[in-house]
Amino acid sequence: MPVQKTLGWKPDGPLSSQELHGQKITLNECATVAGATLWQQQGYLSTARNSAGQQLFFFPDAASAKSAYERLVADMNTCQTNSRRLQAREGAPQDAVVSITATVQDGTAWSRHWTGVGGMSARDIQTNHLYAVHQGEHLTLFQFDELAERPAPPHDTGTDAAVLGALAELGAQS
């Protein structure tokens, strides 16, 4: 698992697998994955009790997986605006900042620092990390949160290209 040593991730329950029949899977307030036929996920908790999830989506063909990846990238490109709109609606400070922290061929990593408003995210100052890699008929994702109320050493986004590389290796083994 990416960044396991630095953040002390431990599995939080068993691996789950679910067949999908046209459902969209919501990743965060900004992005979804649609068109997958199978979804596997493994939850984790860090030593600071922050959550993470590693997900693998299987698609009927490489073109469908590539399209889902491209839609995810497009969704995340509007995430800062959408997050601030959500913050305004909830009366929270409009402080969301979303940035791309690394890219590799068919892979992108994002970081969103903001005051969460509840729902999918905690009501707290936080940084959410999302990594996505497309390979063949698969889309591999890794997400984790750093919550201000659960202090831990901050994640070094300078290592995000290596995280994407590790996810590409995992996807290749599937």
C-alpha positions in Angstrom: 0.0 0.0 0.0 1.3 3.5 -0.9 2.8 5.6 2.0 2.2 2.8 4.4 5.4 3.1 6.3 5.3 6.9 6.7 1.7 7.1 7.9 1.4 3.8 9.7 -1.7 2.4 7.8 -3.4 -0.7 9.1 -6.3 -2.5 7.4 -9.7 -1.5 8.7 -11.7 -4.6 8.0 -11.6 -7.1 5.2 -11.3 -6.4 1.5 -14.8 -6.0 0.0 -15.9 -6.7 -3.6 -19.1 -5.7 -5.2 -20.5 -6.2 -8.7 -21.8 -3.0 -10.2 -24.8 -2.8 -12.5 -24.7 0.8 -13.8 -24.2 2.5 -10.4 -22.0 5.5 -10.1 -19.6 5.4 -7.2 -19.1 8.7 -5.4 -15.5 9.4 -4.4 -15.8 12.8 -2.8 -17.9 16.0 -3.2 -16.5 16.5 -6.6 -16.0 13.2 -8.5 -17.6 9.9 -9.3 -16.7 6.7 -11.2 -19.2 5.3 -13.6 -19.2 2.3 -16.0 -17.3 -0.2 -13.8 -18.5 -3.8 -13.6 -16.7 -4.7 -10.4 -15.5 -2.6 -7.4 -13.0 -3.8 -4.8 -12.0 -1.7 -1.9 -9.9 -1.9 1.2 -10.2 0.5 4.1 -7.3 1.6 6.3 -6.7 3.7 9.4 -3.4 5.5 10.2 -1.8 5.6 13.6 -3.5 9.1 14.0 -6.8 7.4 13.2 -7.2 9.1 9.8 -9.0 7.0 7.2 -7.8 5.8 3.8 -9.2 3.7 1.1 -7.7 1.8 -1.8 -10.1 1.0 -4.6 -9.8 -1.0 -7.8 -12.5 -0.6 -10.5 -12.8 -3.2 -13.3 -14.3 -2.1 -16.7 -15.6 -4.1 -19.6 -12.7 -2.8 -21.8 -9.8 -0.4 -21.8 -11.7 2.4 -23.6 -14.4 2.4 -20.8 -11.7 2.5 -18.1 -9.9 5.4 -19.9 -13.1 7.3 -20.3 -13.8 6.9 -16.5 -10.3 8.2 -15.7 -10.8 11.2 -18.1 -14.1 12.0 -16.4 -12.5 11.8 -13.0 -9.8 14.2 -14.1 -12.4 16.6 -15.5 -14.4 16.4 -12.3 -11.3 17.1 -10.2 -10.4 20.1 -12.4 -13.6 21.8 -11.2 -13.3 20.6 -7.6 -12.0 23.8 -6.1 -14.9 25.8 -7.5 -17.4 23.1 -6.5 -16.0 22.8 -3.0 -16.2 26.5 -2.4 -19.7 26.6 -3.7 -20.6 23.8 -1.2 -18.8 25.8 1.6 -20.8 28.9 0.7 -24.1 27.0 0.8 -23.1 25.6 4.3 -21.9 28.9 5.7 -18.3 27.8 6.0 -15.2 29.7 5.0 -14.7 29.5 1.3 -11.1 28.3 1.6 -10.9 25.2 -0.6 -7.7 24.9 -2.6 -7.3 22.0 -4.9 -4.1 21.3 -6.7 -2.5 18.6 -8.8 0.5 17.3 -6.9 1.9 14.8 -9.4 1.2 13.3 -12.8 2.5 10.2 -14.6 1.4 8.6 -17.8 -2.3 7.8 -17.2 -2.1 8.9 -13.5 -2.8 12.0 -11.5 -2.7 12.9 -7.8 -4.6 15.8 -6.2 -4.6 17.5 -2.8 -7.6 19.5 -1.5 -7.0 21.6 1.6 -10.2 23.1 3.0 -12.6 23.4 5.9 -14.9 20.4 5.3 -18.6 20.8 5.6 -19.8 17.4 6.6 -21.4 14.8 4.4 -18.6 12.9 2.7 -15.9 14.9 4.5 -15.5 15.7 8.2 -16.5 19.1 9.5 -12.9 20.1 10.1 -9.9 21.7 8.6 -8.4 18.9 6.5 -6.4 17.9 3.5 -7.8 15.2 1.3 -5.5 13.3 -1.1 -6.7 11.4 -4.2 -4.6 9.3 -6.5 -5.9 7.8 -9.7 -4.1 5.5 -12.2 -5.6 4.0 -15.4 -4.2 0.8 -16.8 -5.9 -1.3 -19.4 -9.3 -2.3 -18.1 -8.6 -1.0 -14.6 -8.8 2.2 -12.6 -6.8 2.1 -9.3 -7.5 4.8 -6.7 -6.1 5.6 -3.3 -7.6 8.3 -1.0 -6.7 9.5 2.4 -7.5 12.4 4.7 -5.4 14.4 7.1 -7.7 16.0 9.7 -6.5 18.9 11.8 -8.2 17.4 14.9 -6.1 14.2 14.5 -2.5 15.6 14.2 0.1 13.5 12.4 3.2 14.4 10.5 1.9 16.0 7.2 2.2 13.9 4.1 5.0 15.1 1.7 3.3 15.6 -1.6 6.7 15.6 -3.2 6.4 11.8 -3.0 3.1 11.6 -4.9 4.7 10.6 -8.2 6.1 7.5 -6.4 2.7 6.8 -4.9 1.2 6.9 -8.4 4.0 4.5 -9.5 3.2 2.1 -6.6 -0.5 2.2 -7.6 0.4 1.4 -11.3 2.3 -1.6 -10.1 -0.7 -2.8 -8.0 -3.0 -2.3 -11.0 -0.7 -4.3 -13.2 -0.9 -7.2 -10.8 -4.7 -7.3 -11.1 
